[in-house]
Amino acid sequence: MADKENNIEMPKMKGATDQKIDAIKQLIFGENIQEYDEEFKQIRKNILDAKTELANKLAETSKELKNMIETLRENHDKKIEDLRGQMLDEVRNLDHKKLDRNLLGDLLQEIGGKIKE
């Protein structure tokens, strides 16, 4: 119950506290308070501008990296296809060479048979 009472009174006290803080600021900083407020506003604006600029650069860099990755993936896929085609050509050549060896063996056997006769 005490918490509820404190929470209810806090908003009422907050307004009074803000007024007291403003009065203390005025006493400490005097006429320079407006100058300080303007400087703080400018600093906040600079921070927000820098944050926005960094977010934009991050998004742009991310987009560029995605494009680069996609390009690399496409190049990789193309090279794999080229290598696959070269491998198939080599396999066909090996089959052809094997056939030539078999043919050569048969011819040699035939020649050997003719020499025996």
C-alpha positions as CSV (number, residue, x, y, z in Angstrom):
1,M,0.0,0.0,0.0
2,A,2.8,2.4,0.8
3,D,4.2,1.8,-2.7
4,K,1.0,2.8,-4.3
5,E,0.9,6.0,-2.2
6,N,4.4,6.8,-3.2
7,N,3.7,6.3,-6.9
8,I,0.7,8.5,-6.7
9,E,2.6,11.3,-5.0
10,M,5.7,11.0,-7.3
11,P,4.1,12.7,-10.3
12,K,3.0,15.6,-8.1
13,M,6.5,15.9,-6.7
14,K,8.2,15.6,-10.1
15,G,6.8,18.9,-11.3
16,A,8.0,20.6,-8.2
17,T,11.3,18.9,-8.5
18,D,11.7,20.0,-12.1
19,Q,11.0,23.6,-11.0
20,K,13.6,23.3,-8.2
21,I,16.2,21.9,-10.6
22,D,15.5,24.7,-13.1
23,A,16.0,27.2,-10.3
24,I,19.2,25.6,-9.2
25,K,20.5,25.6,-12.8
26,Q,19.6,29.3,-13.1
27,L,21.6,30.0,-9.9
28,I,24.6,28.0,-10.9
29,F,24.8,28.8,-14.6
30,G,23.1,32.1,-14.7
31,E,22.6,33.7,-18.1
32,N,24.8,31.1,-19.8
33,I,22.2,28.4,-19.3
34,Q,20.6,29.1,-22.7
35,E,24.0,28.9,-24.4
36,Y,24.7,25.6,-22.7
37,D,21.2,24.3,-23.7
38,E,21.9,25.2,-27.3
39,E,25.3,23.5,-27.2
40,F,23.7,20.3,-25.8
41,K,21.0,20.5,-28.4
42,Q,23.7,20.8,-31.1
43,I,25.6,17.9,-29.6
44,R,22.5,15.7,-29.6
45,K,21.8,16.7,-33.2
46,N,25.4,15.8,-34.2
47,I,25.1,12.4,-32.4
48,L,21.8,11.6,-34.1
49,D,23.2,12.7,-37.5
50,A,26.3,10.5,-37.0
51,K,24.1,7.6,-35.9
52,T,21.9,8.0,-39.0
53,E,24.9,8.3,-41.3
54,L,26.5,5.2,-39.8
55,A,23.2,3.2,-40.2
56,N,23.0,4.3,-43.8
57,K,26.6,3.3,-44.5
58,L,26.1,0.0,-42.7
59,A,23.0,-0.7,-44.9
60,E,25.0,0.2,-48.0
61,T,28.0,-1.9,-47.1
62,S,25.7,-4.8,-46.3
63,K,24.1,-4.5,-49.7
64,E,27.5,-4.4,-51.4
65,L,28.6,-7.4,-49.5
66,K,25.5,-9.3,-50.5
67,N,26.1,-8.4,-54.2
68,M,29.7,-9.5,-53.9
69,I,28.8,-12.8,-52.4
70,E,26.2,-13.4,-55.1
71,T,28.8,-12.6,-57.8
72,L,31.3,-15.0,-56.2
73,R,28.6,-17.7,-55.9
74,E,27.8,-17.3,-59.6
75,N,31.4,-17.4,-60.6
76,H,32.0,-20.5,-58.4
77,D,29.0,-22.2,-60.0
78,K,30.2,-21.4,-63.5
79,K,33.7,-22.7,-62.7
80,I,32.2,-25.9,-61.3
81,E,30.2,-26.4,-64.5
82,D,33.2,-25.8,-66.6
83,L,35.3,-28.3,-64.6
84,R,32.4,-30.8,-64.8
85,G,32.4,-30.4,-68.6
86,Q,36.1,-30.8,-68.8
87,M,36.0,-33.9,-66.6
88,L,33.3,-35.5,-68.8
89,D,35.4,-34.7,-71.9
90,E,38.4,-36.4,-70.3
91,V,36.3,-39.5,-69.4
92,R,35.1,-39.7,-73.0
93,N,38.7,-39.5,-74.2
94,L,39.7,-42.2,-71.7
95,D,36.9,-44.5,-73.0
96,H,38.1,-43.7,-76.6
97,K,41.7,-44.5,-75.7
98,K,40.6,-47.8,-74.0
99,L,38.7,-48.7,-77.1
100,D,41.8,-48.1,-79.1
101,R,43.9,-50.3,-76.8
102,N,41.3,-53.1,-77.1
103,L,41.3,-52.7,-80.9
104,L,45.1,-52.7,-80.9
105,G,45.2,-55.9,-78.8
106,D,42.7,-57.6,-81.1
107,L,44.8,-56.6,-84.1
108,L,48.0,-57.9,-82.5
109,Q,46.3,-61.2,-81.7
110,E,45.1,-61.4,-85.3
111,I,48.6,-60.7,-86.6
112,G,50.0,-63.2,-84.1
113,G,47.6,-65.8,-85.4
114,K,48.6,-65.1,-89.0
115,I,52.3,-65.4,-88.2
116,K,51.6,-68.8,-86.6
117,E,50.0,-70.1,-89.8
